[in-house]
Amino acid sequence: MEKVFRDLLFARSGEERMKMGFSMAEMARRQIAASVLERNPGASPERIRVEVFFRFHEGDFSAAETAEMMGKLKNKTGLGG
């Protein structure tokens, strides 16, 4: 089954595969935003952007880098600490 899926995927042009990837990333972004709003209905657009960023990039940065970015995002968005 995996081979069939792979063959179907690679039968598409590079442009089609890229569009599929963008579409999937946008769907994931929307699902994360919905999850944030479900937990916190009053979440600001800035708070949602922060949550989306960190969910997409969780584990990509060291604890120090994450703390630094969070500080910058809080200052930039007015989220406070």
Secondary structure in CASP SS format (residue, H / E / C, confidence):
PFRMAT SS
TARGET T0000
AUTHOR 0000-0000-0000
METHOD secondary structure of the structure
MODEL  1
M C 1.00
E H 1.00
K H 1.00
V H 1.00
F H 1.00
R H 1.00
D H 1.00
L H 1.00
L H 1.00
F H 1.00
A C 1.00
R C 1.00
S C 1.00
G H 1.00
E H 1.00
E H 1.00
R H 1.00
M H 1.00
K H 1.00
M H 1.00
G H 1.00
F H 1.00
S H 1.00
M H 1.00
A H 1.00
E H 1.00
M H 1.00
A H 1.00
R H 1.00
R H 1.00
Q H 1.00
I H 1.00
A H 1.00
A H 1.00
S H 1.00
V H 1.00
L H 1.00
E H 1.00
R H 1.00
N C 1.00
P C 1.00
G C 1.00
A C 1.00
S C 1.00
P H 1.00
E H 1.00
R H 1.00
I H 1.00
R H 1.00
V H 1.00
E H 1.00
V H 1.00
F H 1.00
F H 1.00
R H 1.00
F H 1.00
H H 1.00
E C 1.00
G C 1.00
D C 1.00
F C 1.00
S C 1.00
A H 1.00
A H 1.00
E H 1.00
T H 1.00
A H 1.00
E H 1.00
M H 1.00
M H 1.00
G H 1.00
K H 1.00
L H 1.00
K H 1.00
N H 1.00
K H 1.00
T H 1.00
G C 1.00
L C 1.00
G C 1.00
G C 1.00
END
